[in-house]
Amino acid sequence: MVFQVRPCHQADGLARDVWRTEEAAFVAGEKWHRLVGGKAITHPQVPEVWDASFLARVNPSADATRLLIQGRRHLATQGCRHVRILLDDPRTFGTVGADLSGLGMIRRVYATLCTNSVPTAKQGHGRIKFEPVASEHGRGIMAKLREEVRSQASWFASEVNEALDTWENIQEATLDLTWLIAYLDGVPASAAGLLLTPCGASLQSLATAPALRRRGVASALVREVVARGLEAGAPYVSLLTDSEDRPKGLYKKLGFQQVGEVHEYIQILA
C-alpha cells in the first residue's frame, strides 16, 4: 500500500510523521523542557503511582550516561517515580539505546502502525451502535468498562486505575480527542479514542469487555474510528502497540501496516 501523506511541519518521512501523531497523545498539551541530548515532558497533575513524564527527541549523538543522569535529576524534582526515555529514531537504537540498556534500563519495543483506508465491513454488525462520550454519565460507563479490562492485567491496582482515568481526563481536556463507546444490543462492550492532530489521526486505548470479545465489536469500533478519522481529513489513522497488546493481531487483519518502531527505556527512581 502506498500512503499519500500531507506535509507536517515536524515530519521527516512517514514513520516520523506517524510517531509525531502518537507523541501528541503523550505530550497532552505540556511544554518541552530542553535537556542535554534530548527533551523532557512532565505531567505533575498525574498521581505519581503512574506518571506520564518522559524524555524523548533524543539526539543520535547524545551521551547515554549524561542523558540518564540529567533525566533522573529532572524527573525526580517533578515527583516522578520512573525515568522513561523514548527513542523514535532508528539511528539511536544501536547506539544510545544499547548504552541505556548497559546502564540497567529495561527496554520495551513498540510498533507504530497506520492505515489510510477503511477496513471492509462484515455482515451482521447492525446490533452494534456507537456513541461519543459527551457527558459524565458516558464517562462513568467508559470508566467502568476500562476498569473491567484493566483488572485482568498483572499490574492492576485501584490506585493505578484511578491514575489512568485522571490521565485520560487530561488528554480529553487538552487534545482534539473524542472517546467512543460501542454498544452491543444496548450493552457497553468496547471503547476507544479518536485523536486528531496536524499530522494525522490516531486510535487510542482500545478496550473490550472480556465477556463480549470475539463478537466483532472491537473490529467494528476500529473501523468506525478509522472512518471518522479519514472523514475528518486525516491522511491516515495510526496507533501504537507492543507484544502485550491484546488486539495486536486484529489491527493487521484490519489493514494496519507497521511503519516504524519506538524503543522505551525505563528505570525506577530510588
ABEGO torsion letter per residue (X at the ends): XBBBBBBBAABBEAAAAAAAAAAAAAAGGBBBBBBBGBBBBBBAABBAABBABBBBGBBAABBAAAAAAAAAAAAAAAGBABBBBBBABAAAAABAAAAAAAAGBBBBBBBBBBBABBBBBBBGAAABBBBBBABAAAAAAAAAAAAAAAAABAABBAAAAAAAAAAAAAAAAABBBBBBBBBBGGBBABBBBBBBBAABBBBBGBBBBAAABGAGAAAAAAAAAAAAAAAAGBABBBBBBBAABAAAAAAAAAGBBBABBBBBBBBBBX
